[in-house]
Amino acid sequence: MKNNLKVLRAENSWSQAVLAEKLGVSRQAVNAVETGKHDPSLTLAFALADTFGKSIEELFRPKVRELGEE
Amino acid sequence: MSNKLEKKEKKFLVLFMVHIAMFLAILGLSVVMNETNDLSVNGRGFLAMTPVVPMLFLLRLVISHYRSLDEYIQRVMGEGLLWAVGIVGCAALAYGLLGEMVEVSPISPAFMLPAIAVIFGIAKIIRLRGDAHEE
């Protein structure tokens, strides 16, 4: 899953730790989602979208391969 | 890590150490009692297994802590546990098979849990190492 969390976080001048605090998760979790190492659950994805005031679609987009549209 | 998570982690570590201390105390006590008293076989058997009790409470504590963690750390812990059980299981299997062919010195099964715990810790550290720094 691709995402633009890093850009949005930078726009808000939030560190990963600050975002983690807002979400109630560990900083490692934020880092893993941001770097694409971990695809968040729906609960976390909604929480992220809510925190940034965006929709999930604006935050995440699947990689083309994941959709089977190679 | 947020303050709330840090507090939770600290509380867990303190309780973890208390359980380990209880385990060591009961283990020491059971060894001393076994050596200083002439107990029956049943008595010695009971005494030998008493240190498992704090470990069962520790297991309950770890599971409860696991449930309180976020999804990513749960995933890391799950993978760490798989590595630990897999490595110790394969090592036990290899040693057992080796013992069928050649003479090897026996190893107490009591070392399995500490071995799993150590490998789990190492696997968790390795897995989380990449997330240590903010990108």
N, CA and C atoms of all chains as a GROMACS GRO file, in nm:
protein
  615
    1MET      N    1   0.084  -0.119   0.000
    1MET     CA    2   0.000   0.000   0.000
    1MET      C    3   0.088   0.125   0.000
    2LYS      N    4   0.062   0.215  -0.096
    2LYS     CA    5   0.137   0.341  -0.097
    2LYS      C    6   0.062   0.442  -0.009
    3ASN      N    7   0.136   0.539   0.043
    3ASN     CA    8   0.069   0.641   0.123
    3ASN      C    9   0.148   0.772   0.118
    4ASN      N   10   0.082   0.878   0.154
    4ASN     CA   11   0.152   1.008   0.157
    4ASN      C   12   0.153   1.065   0.299
    5LEU      N   13   0.169   0.974   0.395
    5LEU     CA   14   0.169   1.016   0.536
    5LEU      C   15   0.286   1.108   0.569
    6LYS      N   16   0.401   1.077   0.508
    6LYS     CA   17   0.520   1.156   0.538
    6LYS      C   18   0.499   1.303   0.497
    7VAL      N   19   0.439   1.320   0.379
    7VAL     CA   20   0.413   1.455   0.328
    7VAL      C   21   0.314   1.527   0.418
    8LEU      N   22   0.206   1.458   0.451
    8LEU     CA   23   0.102   1.519   0.537
    8LEU      C   24   0.157   1.551   0.676
    9ARG      N   25   0.241   1.460   0.725
    9ARG     CA   26   0.301   1.482   0.857
    9ARG      C   27   0.392   1.606   0.852
   10ALA      N   28   0.467   1.616   0.744
   10ALA     CA   29   0.558   1.732   0.729
   10ALA      C   30   0.477   1.862   0.716
   11GLU      N   31   0.365   1.855   0.645
   11GLU     CA   32   0.279   1.974   0.629
   11GLU      C   33   0.229   2.024   0.764
   12ASN      N   34   0.205   1.930   0.854
   12ASN     CA   35   0.155   1.966   0.988
   12ASN      C   36   0.269   1.988   1.089
   13SER      N   37   0.392   1.970   1.041
   13SER     CA   38   0.511   1.980   1.127
   13SER      C   39   0.503   1.887   1.248
   14TRP      N   40   0.457   1.767   1.224
   14TRP     CA   41   0.449   1.667   1.332
   14TRP      C   42   0.563   1.567   1.316
   15SER      N   43   0.621   1.529   1.426
   15SER     CA   44   0.720   1.421   1.422
   15SER      C   45   0.640   1.289   1.427
   16GLN      N   46   0.709   1.180   1.403
   16GLN     CA   47   0.641   1.050   1.412
   16GLN      C   48   0.589   1.028   1.554
   17ALA      N   49   0.668   1.074   1.652
   17ALA     CA   50   0.628   1.057   1.792
   17ALA      C   51   0.499   1.134   1.823
   18VAL      N   52   0.490   1.254   1.767
   18VAL     CA   53   0.369   1.336   1.790
   18VAL      C   54   0.248   1.266   1.727
   19LEU      N   55   0.265   1.219   1.604
   19LEU     CA   56   0.153   1.150   1.537
   19LEU      C   57   0.115   1.023   1.614
   20ALA      N   58   0.217   0.952   1.660
   20ALA     CA   59   0.192   0.829   1.737
   20ALA      C   60   0.112   0.860   1.863
   21GLU      N   61   0.148   0.969   1.928
   21GLU     CA   62   0.077   1.012   2.050
   21GLU      C   63  -0.070   1.040   2.018
   22LYS      N   64  -0.093   1.110   1.906
   22LYS     CA   65  -0.230   1.144   1.866
   22LYS      C   66  -0.312   1.018   1.835
   23LEU      N   67  -0.243   0.917   1.778
   23LEU     CA   68  -0.313   0.794   1.739
   23LEU      C   69  -0.322   0.691   1.852
   24GLY      N   70  -0.236   0.709   1.953
   24GLY     CA   71  -0.232   0.612   2.064
   24GLY      C   72  -0.163   0.484   2.025
   25VAL      N   73  -0.066   0.496   1.934
   25VAL     CA   74   0.014   0.378   1.895
   25VAL      C   75   0.162   0.411   1.918
   26SER      N   76   0.247   0.311   1.895
   26SER     CA   77   0.390   0.334   1.912
   26SER      C   78   0.446   0.411   1.793
   27ARG      N   79   0.562   0.476   1.815
   27ARG     CA   80   0.626   0.548   1.705
   27ARG      C   81   0.670   0.450   1.597
   28GLN      N   82   0.708   0.329   1.641
   28GLN     CA   83   0.749   0.226   1.545
   28GLN      C   84   0.636   0.192   1.450
   29ALA      N   85   0.513   0.192   1.503
   29ALA     CA   86   0.396   0.160   1.420
   29ALA      C   87   0.376   0.267   1.313
   30VAL      N   88   0.391   0.393   1.353
   30VAL     CA   89   0.377   0.504   1.258
   30VAL      C   90   0.484   0.492   1.150
   31ASN      N   91   0.607   0.464   1.194
   31ASN     CA   92   0.720   0.450   1.100
   31ASN      C   93   0.692   0.335   1.002
   32ALA      N   94   0.644   0.222   1.054
   32ALA     CA   95   0.619   0.105   0.969
   32ALA      C   96   0.509   0.132   0.866
   33VAL      N   97   0.405   0.203   0.907
   33VAL     CA   98   0.297   0.236   0.814
   33VAL      C   99   0.348   0.334   0.708
   34GLU      N  100   0.421   0.434   0.756
   34GLU     CA  101   0.473   0.539   0.668
   34GLU      C  102   0.567   0.483   0.560
   35THR      N  103   0.652   0.388   0.601
   35THR     CA  104   0.749   0.332   0.507
   35THR      C  105   0.691   0.215   0.425
   36GLY      N  106   0.564   0.184   0.451
   36GLY     CA  107   0.500   0.077   0.374
   36GLY      C  108   0.534  -0.063   0.421
   37LYS      N  109   0.599  -0.071   0.539
   37LYS     CA  110   0.634  -0.203   0.594
   37LYS      C  111   0.513  -0.273   0.653
   38HIS      N  112   0.416  -0.191   0.691
   38HIS     CA  113   0.296  -0.247   0.755
   38HIS      C  114   0.172  -0.180   0.698
   39ASP      N  115   0.080  -0.262   0.650
   39ASP     CA  116  -0.048  -0.208   0.604
   39ASP      C  117  -0.140  -0.196   0.726
   40PRO      N  118  -0.188  -0.075   0.754
   40PRO     CA  119  -0.267  -0.059   0.876
   40PRO      C  120  -0.404  -0.128   0.868
   41SER      N  121  -0.457  -0.158   0.985
   41SER     CA  122  -0.592  -0.214   0.991
   41SER      C  123  -0.689  -0.101   0.955
   42LEU      N  124  -0.813  -0.136   0.934
   42LEU     CA  125  -0.914  -0.033   0.903
   42LEU      C  126  -0.926   0.067   1.016
   43THR      N  127  -0.921   0.015   1.139
   43THR     CA  128  -0.932   0.103   1.257
   43THR      C  129  -0.823   0.209   1.255
   44LEU      N  130  -0.698   0.164   1.231
   44LEU     CA  131  -0.586   0.259   1.230
   44LEU      C  132  -0.593   0.351   1.109
   45ALA      N  133  -0.635   0.296   0.995
   45ALA     CA  134  -0.647   0.378   0.873
   45ALA      C  135  -0.751   0.489   0.894
   46PHE      N  136  -0.863   0.456   0.956
   46PHE     CA  137  -0.966   0.557   0.985
   46PHE      C  138  -0.914   0.660   1.084
   47ALA      N  139  -0.839   0.611   1.184
   47ALA     CA  140  -0.782   0.704   1.283
   47ALA      C  141  -0.684   0.800   1.216
   48LEU      N  142  -0.603   0.749   1.125
   48LEU     CA  143  -0.508   0.834   1.052
   48LEU      C  144  -0.582   0.938   0.966
   49ALA      N  145  -0.682   0.888   0.896
   49ALA     CA  146  -0.760   0.978   0.810
   49ALA      C  147  -0.826   1.088   0.893
   50ASP      N  148  -0.880   1.047   1.007
   50ASP     CA  149  -0.946   1.142   1.096
   50ASP      C  150  -0.847   1.246   1.150
   51THR      N  151  -0.728   1.199   1.185
   51THR     CA  152  -0.626   1.289   1.241
   51THR      C  153  -0.584   1.395   1.139
   52PHE      N  154  -0.573   1.354   1.013
   52PHE     CA  155  -0.530   1.448   0.909
   52PHE      C  156  -0.649   1.521   0.844
   53GLY      N  157  -0.769   1.482   0.882
   53GLY     CA  158  -0.889   1.544   0.824
   53GLY      C  159  -0.904   1.511   0.677
   54LYS      N  160  -0.866   1.392   0.639
   54LYS     CA  161  -0.875   1.348   0.499
   54LYS      C  162  -0.953   1.217   0.493
   55SER      N  163  -0.982   1.175   0.372
   55SER     CA  164  -1.046   1.044   0.358
   55SER      C  165  -0.936   0.938   0.345
   56ILE      N  166  -0.972   0.814   0.368
   56ILE     CA  167  -0.873   0.705   0.358
   56ILE      C  168  -0.812   0.702   0.217
   57GLU      N  169  -0.897   0.725   0.117
   57GLU     CA  170  -0.849   0.722  -0.022
   57GLU      C  171  -0.744   0.829  -0.050
   58GLU      N  172  -0.756   0.940   0.023
   58GLU     CA  173  -0.657   1.047   0.004
   58GLU      C  174  -0.523   1.014   0.069
   59LEU      N  175  -0.529   0.925   0.166
   59LEU     CA  176  -0.407   0.886   0.239
   59LEU      C  177  -0.340   0.764   0.178
   60PHE      N  178  -0.420   0.668   0.140
   60PHE     CA  179  -0.365   0.541   0.091
   60PHE      C  180  -0.414   0.512  -0.050
   61ARG      N  181  -0.326   0.447  -0.125
   61ARG     CA  182  -0.368   0.394  -0.254
   61ARG      C  183  -0.292   0.264  -0.276
   62PRO      N  184  -0.361   0.162  -0.324
   62PRO     CA  185  -0.294   0.033  -0.342
   62PRO      C  186  -0.194   0.039  -0.456
   63LYS      N  187  -0.091  -0.043  -0.444
   63LYS     CA  188   0.004  -0.053  -0.555
   63LYS      C  189  -0.068  -0.123  -0.667
   64VAL      N  190  -0.032  -0.091  -0.790
   64VAL     CA  191  -0.101  -0.149  -0.906
   64VAL      C  192  -0.099  -0.301  -0.900
   65ARG      N  193   0.016  -0.357  -0.860
   65ARG     CA  194   0.030  -0.502  -0.854
   65ARG      C  195  -0.072  -0.566  -0.759
   66GLU      N  196  -0.099  -0.495  -0.646
   66GLU     CA  197  -0.192  -0.548  -0.547
   66GLU      C  198  -0.333  -0.562  -0.602
   67LEU      N  199  -0.365  -0.483  -0.705
   67LEU     CA  200  -0.499  -0.489  -0.765
   67LEU      C  201  -0.506  -0.592  -0.878
   68GLY      N  202  -0.391  -0.650  -0.910
   68GLY     CA  203  -0.387  -0.748  -1.018
   68GLY      C  204  -0.403  -0.682  -1.153
   69GLU      N  205  -0.352  -0.559  -1.166
   69GLU     CA  206  -0.366  -0.487  -1.292
   69GLU      C  207  -0.231  -0.464  -1.357
   70GLU      N  208  -0.146  -0.566  -1.350
   70GLU     CA  209  -0.010  -0.551  -1.403
   70GLU      C  210  -0.007  -0.523  -1.553
   71MET      N  211   0.797   0.701   2.158
   71MET     CA  212   0.684   0.637   2.223
   71MET      C  213   0.609   0.740   2.307
   72SER      N  214   0.477   0.734   2.305
   72SER     CA  215   0.401   0.834   2.378
   72SER      C  216   0.412   0.810   2.528
   73ASN      N  217   0.381   0.912   2.606
   73ASN     CA  218   0.392   0.902   2.751
   73ASN      C  219   0.306   0.789   2.807
   74LYS      N  220   0.185   0.778   2.748
   74LYS     CA  221   0.091   0.675   2.795
   74LYS      C  222   0.149   0.536   2.772
   75LEU      N  223   0.206   0.516   2.652
   75LEU     CA  224   0.266   0.387   2.618
   75LEU      C  225   0.390   0.362   2.702
   76GLU      N  226   0.468   0.468   2.723
   76GLU     CA  227   0.590   0.456   2.803
   76GLU      C  228   0.557   0.411   2.945
   77LYS      N  229   0.453   0.470   3.002
   77LYS     CA  230   0.410   0.436   3.138
   77LYS      C  231   0.369   0.290   3.145
   78LYS      N  232   0.293   0.250   3.043
   78LYS     CA  233   0.243   0.111   3.037
   78LYS      C  234   0.361   0.014   3.026
   79GLU      N  235   0.457   0.053   2.944
   79GLU     CA  236   0.577  -0.031   2.922
   79GLU      C  237   0.658  -0.043   3.052
   80LYS      N  238   0.672   0.069   3.122
   80LYS     CA  239   0.748   0.069   3.247
   80LYS      C  240   0.680  -0.019   3.352
   81LYS      N  241   0.547  -0.006   3.360
   81LYS     CA  242   0.470  -0.086   3.456
   81LYS      C  243   0.488  -0.234   3.425
   82PHE      N  244   0.482  -0.266   3.294
   82PHE     CA  245   0.498  -0.405   3.252
   82PHE      C  246   0.636  -0.457   3.292
   83LEU      N  247   0.739  -0.377   3.266
   83LEU     CA  248   0.877  -0.419   3.298
   83LEU      C  249   0.896  -0.443   3.446
   84VAL      N  250   0.836  -0.354   3.528
   84VAL     CA  251   0.847  -0.371   3.673
   84VAL      C  252   0.780  -0.501   3.715
   85LEU      N  253   0.657  -0.523   3.666
   85LEU     CA  254   0.584  -0.645   3.701
   85LEU      C  255   0.658  -0.769   3.650
   86PHE      N  256   0.717  -0.756   3.531
   86PHE     CA  257   0.794  -0.867   3.472
   86PHE      C  258   0.910  -0.905   3.566
   87MET      N  259   0.982  -0.803   3.612
   87MET     CA  260   1.096  -0.827   3.700
   87MET      C  261   1.051  -0.885   3.834
   88VAL      N  262   0.936  -0.840   3.883
   88VAL     CA  263   0.883  -0.894   4.009
   88VAL      C  264   0.855  -1.044   3.994
   89HIS      N  265   0.795  -1.080   3.881
   89HIS     CA  266   0.765  -1.222   3.856
   89HIS      C  267   0.893  -1.305   3.846
   90ILE      N  268   0.994  -1.249   3.778
   90ILE     CA  269   1.122  -1.321   3.765
   90ILE      C  270   1.187  -1.337   3.903
   91ALA      N  271   1.179  -1.231   3.984
   91ALA     CA  272   1.236  -1.237   4.119
   91ALA      C  273   1.163  -1.343   4.202
   92MET      N  274   1.030  -1.349   4.186
   92MET     CA  275   0.952  -1.450   4.258
   92MET      C  276   0.992  -1.591   4.214
   93PHE      N  277   1.012  -1.605   4.082
   93PHE     CA  278   1.054  -1.735   4.028
   93PHE      C  279   1.187  -1.777   4.089
   94LEU      N  280   1.284  -1.685   4.090
   94LEU     CA  281   1.417  -1.715   4.143
   94LEU      C  282   1.412  -1.746   4.292
   95ALA      N  283   1.329  -1.671   4.365
   95ALA     CA  284   1.316  -1.693   4.509
   95ALA      C  285   1.256  -1.831   4.537
   96ILE      N  286   1.150  -1.865   4.465
   96ILE     CA  287   1.085  -1.995   4.486
   96ILE      C  288   1.178  -2.109   4.442
   97LEU      N  289   1.251  -2.086   4.334
   97LEU     CA  290   1.346  -2.187   4.285
   97LEU      C  291   1.453  -2.212   4.392
   98GLY      N  292   1.508  -2.103   4.445
   98GLY     CA  293   1.611  -2.116   4.550
   98GLY      C  294   1.557  -2.185   4.672
   99LEU      N  295   1.437  -2.145   4.712
   99LEU     CA  296   1.372  -2.203   4.831
   99LEU      C  297   1.347  -2.352   4.812
  100SER      N  298   1.300  -2.389   4.694
  100SER     CA  299   1.270  -2.530   4.668
  100SER      C  300   1.398  -2.614   4.670
  101VAL      N  301   1.507  -2.558   4.618
  101VAL     CA  302   1.635  -2.631   4.618
  101VAL      C  303   1.684  -2.650   4.762
  102VAL      N  304   1.677  -2.541   4.840
  102VAL     CA  305   1.723  -2.548   4.980
  102VAL      C  306   1.637  -2.647   5.060
  103MET      N  307   1.505  -2.637   5.041
  103MET     CA  308   1.414  -2.727   5.115
  103MET      C  309   1.437  -2.872   5.077
  104ASN      N  310   1.465  -2.894   4.950
  104ASN     CA  311   1.490  -3.030   4.903
  104ASN      C  312   1.617  -3.087   4.964
  105GLU      N  313   1.717  -3.000   4.981
  105GLU     CA  314   1.846  -3.047   5.034
  105GLU      C  315   1.846  -3.059   5.186
  106THR      N  316   1.764  -2.980   5.252
  106THR     CA  317   1.768  -2.980   5.399
  106THR      C  318   1.661  -3.071   5.462
  107ASN      N  319   1.564  -3.113   5.383
  107ASN     CA  320   1.457  -3.199   5.438
  107ASN      C  321   1.456  -3.334   5.368
  108ASP      N  322   1.419  -3.433   5.446
  108ASP     CA  323   1.407  -3.567   5.388
  108ASP      C  324   1.262  -3.587   5.344
  109LEU      N  325   1.234  -3.548   5.221
  109LEU     CA  326   1.096  -3.551   5.173
  109LEU      C  327   1.065  -3.678   5.096
  110SER      N  328   0.936  -3.708   5.088
  110SER     CA  329   0.893  -3.824   5.009
  110SER      C  330   0.907  -3.790   4.860
  111VAL      N  331   0.888  -3.891   4.776
  111VAL     CA  332   0.900  -3.869   4.631
  111VAL      C  333   0.795  -3.767   4.586
  112ASN      N  334   0.672  -3.784   4.638
  112ASN     CA  335   0.566  -3.689   4.602
  112ASN      C  336   0.599  -3.547   4.647
  113GLY      N  337   0.654  -3.538   4.766
  113GLY     CA  338   0.692  -3.407   4.821
  113GLY      C  339   0.799  -3.341   4.736
  114ARG      N  340   0.899  -3.420   4.697
  114ARG     CA  341   1.007  -3.366   4.615
  114ARG      C  342   0.955  -3.326   4.476
  115GLY      N  343   0.863  -3.408   4.426
  115GLY     CA  344   0.803  -3.377   4.295
  115GLY      C  345   0.727  -3.246   4.300
  116PHE      N  346   0.650  -3.228   4.405
  116PHE     CA  347   0.573  -3.103   4.422
  116PHE      C  348   0.667  -2.984   4.434
  117LEU      N  349   0.771  -3.003   4.517
  117LEU     CA  350   0.869  -2.897   4.540
  117LEU      C  351   0.940  -2.858   4.410
  118ALA      N  352   0.973  -2.959   4.330
  118ALA     CA  353   1.047  -2.935   4.205
  118ALA      C  354   0.966  -2.848   4.108
  119MET      N  355   0.834  -2.864   4.114
  119MET     CA  356   0.751  -2.793   4.016
  119MET      C  357   0.697  -2.659   4.064
  120THR      N  358   0.716  -2.628   4.191
  120THR     CA  359   0.662  -2.501   4.243
  120THR      C  360   0.712  -2.375   4.169
  121PRO      N  361   0.838  -2.370   4.120
  121PRO     CA  362   0.879  -2.248   4.048
  121PRO      C  363   0.799  -2.222   3.920
  122VAL      N  364   0.725  -2.322   3.873
  122VAL     CA  365   0.645  -2.301   3.751
  122VAL      C  366   0.528  -2.205   3.778
  123VAL      N  367   0.482  -2.203   3.904
  123VAL     CA  368   0.365  -2.120   3.938
  123VAL      C  369   0.387  -1.972   3.902
  124PRO      N  370   0.499  -1.909   3.950
  124PRO     CA  371   0.517  -1.768   3.909
  124PRO      C  372   0.534  -1.752   3.758
  125MET      N  373   0.586  -1.856   3.692
  125MET     CA  374   0.601  -1.848   3.546
  125MET      C  375   0.464  -1.848   3.476
  126LEU      N  376   0.368  -1.920   3.535
  126LEU     CA  377   0.232  -1.920   3.478
  126LEU      C  378   0.169  -1.781   3.494
  127PHE      N  379   0.194  -1.720   3.609
  127PHE     CA  380   0.145  -1.583   3.630
  127PHE      C  381   0.214  -1.485   3.535
  128LEU      N  382   0.342  -1.513   3.510
  128LEU     CA  383   0.419  -1.429   3.417
  128LEU      C  384   0.362  -1.443   3.275
  129LEU      N  385   0.325  -1.566   3.240
  129LEU     CA  386   0.265  -1.590   3.108
  129LEU      C  387   0.135  -1.510   3.093
  130ARG      N  388   0.055  -1.510   3.200
  130ARG     CA  389  -0.070  -1.433   3.200
  130ARG      C  390  -0.041  -1.284   3.184
  131LEU      N  391   0.064  -1.237   3.252
  131LEU     CA  392   0.102  -1.096   3.244
  131LEU      C  393   0.145  -1.059   3.101
  132VAL      N  394   0.226  -1.148   3.040
  132VAL     CA  395   0.276  -1.121   2.904
  132VAL      C  396   0.161  -1.118   2.803
  133ILE      N  397   0.067  -1.212   2.819
  133ILE     CA  398  -0.048  -1.216   2.727
  133ILE      C  399  -0.133  -1.090   2.742
  134SER      N  400  -0.153  -1.049   2.867
  134SER     CA  401  -0.230  -0.928   2.892
  134SER      C  402  -0.161  -0.806   2.833
  135HIS      N  403  -0.028  -0.801   2.846
  135HIS     CA  404   0.050  -0.690   2.788
  135HIS      C  405   0.040  -0.693   2.636
  136TYR      N  406   0.050  -0.813   2.580
  136TYR     CA  407   0.042  -0.829   2.433
  136TYR      C  408  -0.090  -0.772   2.379
  137ARG      N  409  -0.198  -0.800   2.451
  137ARG     CA  410  -0.330  -0.751   2.407
  137ARG      C  411  -0.340  -0.599   2.410
  138SER      N  412  -0.259  -0.537   2.496
  138SER     CA  413  -0.266  -0.391   2.509
  138SER      C  414  -0.178  -0.319   2.406
  139LEU      N  415  -0.099  -0.395   2.332
  139LEU     CA  416  -0.006  -0.332   2.236
  139LEU      C  417  -0.076  -0.296   2.105
  140ASP      N  418  -0.013  -0.208   2.027
  140ASP     CA  419  -0.073  -0.174   1.898
  140ASP      C  420  -0.047  -0.285   1.796
  141GLU      N  421  -0.119  -0.277   1.685
  141GLU     CA  422  -0.118  -0.387   1.587
  141GLU      C  423   0.020  -0.418   1.530
  142TYR      N  424   0.103  -0.315   1.514
  142TYR     CA  425   0.234  -0.339   1.454
  142TYR      C  426   0.326  -0.413   1.552
  143ILE      N  427   0.326  -0.369   1.677
  143ILE     CA  428   0.410  -0.435   1.778
  143ILE      C  429   0.360  -0.579   1.800
  144GLN      N  430   0.228  -0.597   1.795
  144GLN     CA  431   0.173  -0.733   1.807
  144GLN      C  432   0.226  -0.821   1.695
  145ARG      N  433   0.231  -0.765   1.575
  145ARG     CA  434   0.281  -0.839   1.459
  145ARG      C  435   0.429  -0.875   1.477
  146VAL      N  436   0.507  -0.778   1.525
  146VAL     CA  437   0.650  -0.801   1.548
  146VAL      C  438   0.669  -0.910   1.654
  147MET      N  439   0.588  -0.901   1.761
  147MET     CA  440   0.599  -1.001   1.868
  147MET      C  441   0.559  -1.139   1.817
  148GLY      N  442   0.456  -1.144   1.735
  148GLY     CA  443   0.412  -1.271   1.678
  148GLY      C  444   0.520  -1.335   1.593
  149GLU      N  445   0.583  -1.252   1.509
  149GLU     CA  446   0.691  -1.302   1.424
  149GLU      C  447   0.810  -1.347   1.508
  150GLY      N  448   0.840  -1.269   1.613
  150GLY     CA  449   0.951  -1.303   1.703
  150GLY      C  450   0.927  -1.437   1.771
  151LEU      N  451   0.803  -1.457   1.814
  151LEU     CA  452   0.767  -1.582   1.880
  151LEU      C  453   0.777  -1.700   1.783
  152LEU      N  454   0.735  -1.677   1.658
  152LEU     CA  455   0.746  -1.784   1.557
  152LEU      C  456   0.892  -1.823   1.534
  153TRP      N  457   0.977  -1.721   1.523
  153TRP     CA  458   1.120  -1.748   1.507
  153TRP      C  459   1.174  -1.828   1.626
  154ALA      N  460   1.139  -1.782   1.747
  154ALA     CA  461   1.191  -1.845   1.868
  154ALA      C  462   1.146  -1.990   1.879
  155VAL      N  463   1.016  -2.012   1.864
  155VAL     CA  464   0.964  -2.150   1.876
  155VAL      C  465   1.020  -2.236   1.763
  156GLY      N  466   1.029  -2.180   1.644
  156GLY     CA  467   1.081  -2.254   1.529
  156GLY      C  468   1.226  -2.293   1.548
  157ILE      N  469   1.308  -2.199   1.592
  157ILE     CA  470   1.451  -2.228   1.610
  157ILE      C  471   1.474  -2.329   1.722
  158VAL      N  472   1.407  -2.307   1.837
  158VAL     CA  473   1.424  -2.400   1.949
  158VAL      C  474   1.367  -2.538   1.913
  159GLY      N  475   1.253  -2.539   1.845
  159GLY     CA  476   1.193  -2.666   1.803
  159GLY      C  477   1.284  -2.742   1.707
  160CYS      N  478   1.340  -2.671   1.610
  160CYS     CA  479   1.429  -2.735   1.512
  160CYS      C  480   1.557  -2.784   1.580
  161ALA      N  481   1.607  -2.703   1.675
  161ALA     CA  482   1.728  -2.743   1.748
  161ALA      C  483   1.701  -2.869   1.830
  162ALA      N  484   1.583  -2.873   1.895
  162ALA     CA  485   1.546  -2.990   1.974
  162ALA      C  486   1.530  -3.113   1.885
  163LEU      N  487   1.469  -3.092   1.770
  163LEU     CA  488   1.450  -3.202   1.674
  163LEU      C  489   1.585  -3.253   1.625
  164ALA      N  490   1.674  -3.160   1.589
  164ALA     CA  491   1.806  -3.198   1.539
  164ALA      C  492   1.885  -3.273   1.646
  165TYR      N  493   1.877  -3.222   1.770
  165TYR     CA  494   1.952  -3.285   1.879
  165TYR      C  495   1.894  -3.424   1.909
  166GLY      N  496   1.763  -3.434   1.903
  166GLY     CA  497   1.697  -3.563   1.926
  166GLY      C  498   1.735  -3.664   1.820
  167LEU      N  499   1.736  -3.620   1.694
  167LEU     CA  500   1.773  -3.709   1.584
  167LEU      C  501   1.921  -3.748   1.594
  168LEU      N  502   2.003  -3.652   1.635
  168LEU     CA  503   2.146  -3.677   1.654
  168LEU      C  504   2.166  -3.784   1.761
  169GLY      N  505   2.085  -3.771   1.868
  169GLY     CA  506   2.092  -3.865   1.979
  169GLY      C  507   2.057  -4.008   1.940
  170GLU      N  508   1.981  -4.022   1.833
  170GLU     CA  509   1.944  -4.156   1.784
  170GLU      C  510   2.063  -4.224   1.717
  171MET      N  511   2.154  -4.144   1.665
  171MET     CA  512   2.266  -4.198   1.588
  171MET      C  513   2.397  -4.205   1.668
  172VAL      N  514   2.422  -4.098   1.743
  172VAL     CA  515   2.546  -4.093   1.820
  172VAL      C  516   2.514  -4.060   1.966
  173GLU      N  517   2.612  -4.088   2.052
  173GLU     CA  518   2.589  -4.062   2.194
  173GLU      C  519   2.609  -3.914   2.225
  174VAL      N  520   2.508  -3.852   2.277
  174VAL     CA  521   2.517  -3.710   2.313
  174VAL      C  522   2.476  -3.693   2.458
  175SER      N  523   2.528  -3.589   2.522
  175SER     CA  524   2.492  -3.566   2.662
  175SER      C  525   2.349  -3.511   2.669
  176PRO      N  526   2.271  -3.557   2.768
  176PRO     CA  527   2.132  -3.509   2.778
  176PRO      C  528   2.123  -3.361   2.814
  177ILE      N  529   2.023  -3.293   2.758
  177ILE     CA  530   1.998  -3.152   2.793
  177ILE      C  531   1.861  -3.144   2.858
  178SER      N  532   1.855  -3.076   2.972
  178SER     CA  533   1.728  -3.066   3.044
  178SER      C  534   1.624  -2.985   2.964
  179PRO      N  535   1.501  -3.037   2.956
  179PRO     CA  536   1.394  -2.960   2.887
  179PRO      C  537   1.362  -2.828   2.958
  180ALA      N  538   1.412  -2.814   3.082
  180ALA     CA  539   1.389  -2.689   3.157
  180ALA      C  540   1.454  -2.570   3.087
  181PHE      N  541   1.551  -2.596   2.998
  181PHE     CA  542   1.618  -2.487   2.929
  181PHE      C  543   1.539  -2.436   2.808
  182MET      N  544   1.433  -2.508   2.774
  182MET     CA  545   1.358  -2.469   2.653
  182MET      C  546   1.292  -2.332   2.666
  183LEU      N  547   1.225  -2.309   2.778
  183LEU     CA  548   1.155  -2.181   2.795
  183LEU      C  549   1.252  -2.062   2.796
  184PRO      N  550   1.363  -2.073   2.876
  184PRO     CA  551   1.459  -1.961   2.869
  184PRO      C  552   1.516  -1.942   2.728
  185ALA      N  553   1.541  -2.053   2.657
  185ALA     CA  554   1.596  -2.042   2.521
  185ALA      C  555   1.496  -1.972   2.429
  186ILE      N  556   1.368  -2.009   2.442
  186ILE     CA  557   1.265  -1.944   2.360
  186ILE      C  558   1.258  -1.795   2.393
  187ALA      N  559   1.264  -1.764   2.523
  187ALA     CA  560   1.255  -1.623   2.566
  187ALA      C  561   1.371  -1.541   2.511
  188VAL      N  562   1.493  -1.598   2.518
  188VAL     CA  563   1.612  -1.525   2.470
  188VAL      C  564   1.604  -1.504   2.319
  189ILE      N  565   1.571  -1.609   2.244
  189ILE     CA  566   1.566  -1.596   2.098
  189ILE      C  567   1.452  -1.501   2.057
  190PHE      N  568   1.341  -1.507   2.131
  190PHE     CA  569   1.230  -1.415   2.105
  190PHE      C  570   1.276  -1.269   2.122
  191GLY      N  571   1.349  -1.245   2.231
  191GLY     CA  572   1.400  -1.109   2.258
  191GLY      C  573   1.493  -1.062   2.146
  192ILE      N  574   1.582  -1.150   2.103
  192ILE     CA  575   1.677  -1.114   1.996
  192ILE      C  576   1.601  -1.086   1.866
  193ALA      N  577   1.506  -1.174   1.835
  193ALA     CA  578   1.428  -1.158   1.710
  193ALA      C  579   1.351  -1.027   1.712
  194LYS      N  580   1.295  -0.992   1.827
  194LYS     CA  581   1.218  -0.868   1.840
  194LYS      C  582   1.310  -0.746   1.821
  195ILE      N  583   1.427  -0.753   1.882
  195ILE     CA  584   1.522  -0.641   1.868
  195ILE      C  585   1.563  -0.624   1.722
  196ILE      N  586   1.595  -0.735   1.656
  196ILE     CA  587   1.638  -0.730   1.515
  196ILE      C  588   1.524  -0.672   1.430
  197ARG      N  589   1.402  -0.720   1.456
  197ARG     CA  590   1.286  -0.677   1.376
  197ARG      C  591   1.256  -0.528   1.395
  198LEU      N  592   1.274  -0.480   1.518
  198LEU     CA  593   1.241  -0.339   1.547
  198LEU      C  594   1.358  -0.244   1.520
  199ARG      N  595   1.477  -0.302   1.494
  199ARG     CA  596   1.596  -0.219   1.472
  199ARG      C  597   1.576  -0.120   1.358
  200GLY      N  598   1.513  -0.169   1.253
  200GLY     CA  599   1.489  -0.085   1.135
  200GLY      C  600   1.395   0.032   1.162
  201ASP      N  601   1.316   0.021   1.267
  201ASP     CA  602   1.220   0.127   1.298
  201ASP      C  603   1.270   0.221   1.407
  202ALA      N  604   1.397   0.201   1.445
  202ALA     CA  605   1.449   0.277   1.558
  202ALA      C  606   1.460   0.427   1.529
  203HIS      N  607   1.490   0.460   1.404
  203HIS     CA  608   1.511   0.602   1.372
  203HIS      C  609   1.402   0.655   1.280
  204GLU      N  610   1.368   0.778   1.307
  204GLU     CA  611   1.267   0.846   1.225
  204GLU      C  612   1.325   0.880   1.089
  205GLU      N  613   1.251   0.847   0.984
  205GLU     CA  614   1.301   0.877   0.848
  205GLU      C  615   1.257   1.014   0.802
   0.00000   0.00000   0.00000
